[in-house]
Amino acid sequence: QVQLVESGGGLVQAGGSLRLSCAASGSIFRFNAMGWYRQAPGKQRGLVASITSVGRTTYADSVKGRFTISRDNAKSTVYLQMNSLKPEDTAVYYCNRVSVSDGPWSWGQGTQVTVSS
């Protein structure tokens, strides 16, 4: 089973930036599309950005142009660069694979991002 460890969250003012990291155990990381998800209080967890095993990216409309997802397969790590942060970006951020057929791996603890106005 793959273990996921997210880091890099924190408290930032609106307009600021953060870079999240997610380290995955296991060599199968490189064969999987990966995504960053977020869950705000009282809301369901949703996908905000994804990247295929070969680097093709997609973004939710709410973050397009502000967030950038990337990956380093040699380090089994996926990143999320978040710029021009808004209070509505406040949430716990998680990474996981994106797979319709196999479903997600076990979820990590996530990393809290709080954007103050």
ChimeraX attribute file (.defattr): number of C-alpha atoms within 10 A of each C-alpha:
attribute: neighborCount
match mode: 1-to-1
recipient: residues
	/A:1	8
	/A:2	15
	/A:3	14
	/A:4	22
	/A:5	18
	/A:6	24
	/A:7	17
	/A:8	16
	/A:9	18
	/A:10	14
	/A:11	13
	/A:12	18
	/A:13	14
	/A:14	17
	/A:15	14
	/A:16	14
	/A:17	16
	/A:18	18
	/A:19	16
	/A:20	22
	/A:21	23
	/A:22	24
	/A:23	18
	/A:24	22
	/A:25	14
	/A:26	12
	/A:27	12
	/A:28	12
	/A:29	22
	/A:30	19
	/A:31	12
	/A:32	15
	/A:33	19
	/A:34	27
	/A:35	26
	/A:36	25
	/A:37	19
	/A:38	22
	/A:39	18
	/A:40	16
	/A:41	9
	/A:42	6
	/A:43	9
	/A:44	9
	/A:45	15
	/A:46	15
	/A:47	19
	/A:48	20
	/A:49	24
	/A:50	26
	/A:51	22
	/A:52	18
	/A:53	15
	/A:54	12
	/A:55	14
	/A:56	11
	/A:57	16
	/A:58	16
	/A:59	19
	/A:60	13
	/A:61	10
	/A:62	11
	/A:63	17
	/A:64	12
	/A:65	12
	/A:66	15
	/A:67	20
	/A:68	19
	/A:69	24
	/A:70	20
	/A:71	21
	/A:72	13
	/A:73	16
	/A:74	9
	/A:75	13
	/A:76	17
	/A:77	21
	/A:78	24
	/A:79	22
	/A:80	23
	/A:81	14
	/A:82	20
	/A:83	17
	/A:84	15
	/A:85	23
	/A:86	20
	/A:87	15
	/A:88	13
	/A:89	20
	/A:90	20
	/A:91	21
	/A:92	18
	/A:93	28
	/A:94	26
	/A:95	32
	/A:96	28
	/A:97	24
	/A:98	20
	/A:99	13
	/A:100	7
	/A:101	6
	/A:102	8
	/A:103	10
	/A:104	13
	/A:105	15
	/A:106	12
	/A:107	15
	/A:108	17
	/A:109	14
	/A:110	21
	/A:111	21
	/A:112	21
	/A:113	22
	/A:114	20
	/A:115	20
	/A:116	16
	/A:117	11
